Amino acid sequence: MKAVLVALLLLCFVIACNPAKEKKAEKLPSVVTLSKEKLQDKIKGGWAGQVIGVTFGSPVEFRFNGTMINDYQPLVWYDGYIKKTMEEIPGVYDDLYMDLTFVDVFEKLGLDAPVQAHAKAYADAGYALWHANQAGRYNILHGIKPPQSGHWQNNPHADDLDFQIEADFSGLMSPGMPNTAAQIGDSIGHIMNYGDGWYGGVYVGAMYALAFVSDDVDFIVREALKKIPEQSTYHQCIADVIRWHDQYPDDWKQTWFEIQKKWTSETGCPDGVFSAFNIDAKVNSAYIVLGLLYGKGDYTKTLEITARAGQDADCNPSSAGGILGTLLGYSKIPDYWKQGLKEAEDLDFKYTTMSLNDVYAIGFNHALKVVTRNGGKVTNDSVMVAVQAPAPERLEQSFDALNPVERRSIQKTVDKEITFTIDGDGFAITGEAKPTGGSSWDYTGTEEITSDLYIDGQKTESASLPVGFHGRRHELFWNYQLPNGKHTVKIYVTHASKGFELRVYDAIVYRAKK
């Protein structure tokens, strides 16, 4: 018995003195040479991966908010699913046709296209928008230019995930160059976002860029995070996910619960405050990282985990599927996931004149131009990339430490005016201009209701409120910079034609965190 105890003690001593060797840290090379064929394959994999991921998750988009999708619930996939969805539910592909808006501007005006051209193209496009995108569209159409159009004082959805789902183009244009991807996306991302909302696009773009020069998902996730300043809540959230993955390497659900406990308190988006709904960029980025880390390069596991995390369960698998598709290349995406893809590759995405086959070619040409602009070299059959080590962006944070303290249901039609009081230092008022007894979704005319906002007896704003869904103001009014205390808020209708009305829904009240 004593001999056994001595042996065990000696074994413990040996283990303590000789810990298991950690995996040797990967380092970015300074130069990577890819054949043109391989570069094209990776670009195709990135765009195709987005289509696969968004199609796969579309039936459960925002159907599971604040809860995961249980294992016993099937997530369908079958041959012909992509084409059927593109033809019958084209709005599913908003995170593709939004990307393609910016790709098209670059194609027509060159890589130095001014941000005003991108802003105009997206504001005038025929597709419907929501959240930060719609708030940005309204701002552009009413003379508020980027970057102010995405700033949190002008856009209650500044921290939402909109640019995150659209930033794929920046990384796919910038193989091995995460800093260039961020530079390309900077002005575009600030059309509709700021702070964490912008960082979502920076991070996703960086992961795409690094997926050209590394085949280690874990490394890509960690290395791309160097693009985000450590002081930001976005960086802190994703760093937590990485840490929890290290702590619970075989249990993605435990990490999901940790994300829920710490990071799901919505502050900005008025639709998500005091609600299980959460379109915040950092939380949905956390689900992307969850799928990538626990999927370990397996395409099926990656999409399944990312979708089953819930919330934006089609856009998140689209991002994860695009990043992993870039890493693997189109040719190595499993055939199961490419079934039915070829028959959809010549279909133009709705609201565009561009198909997947078109963007495969256009994206390849853009990437070659970006490579040569940034110290690389293109020959007849190969592409030499000057790889960039990620450098952090400037610090931006939205909502200035505000904390939501009340959601008050008002639910009134404003005949002429409505007055209420708040106790705080900020507010957002939800509602809509609409046809009487009808819906703004169905209205395609140009009618507007005009209204003034008074705070403590002083007129602070006059606003035109389009009745049609395309040009609507996502929230009626907001102000996040009041002195703390009680305030009287009045909405006064200055013009409303017969047959149209202004409906007020809720008032969200904020106070600064102490």
Beta strands, then each sheet from edge to edge (+ up, - down):
strand 1: 31-35
strand 2: 377-378
strand 3: 382-386
strand 4: 402-414
strand 5: 417-424
strand 6: 426-435
strand 7: 448-455
strand 8: 458-466
strand 9: 477-479
strand 10: 485-495
strand 11: 500-512
sheet 1: 1+ 3- 2+
sheet 2: 4+ 11- 6+ 9-
sheet 3: 5+ 10- 7+ 8-
end
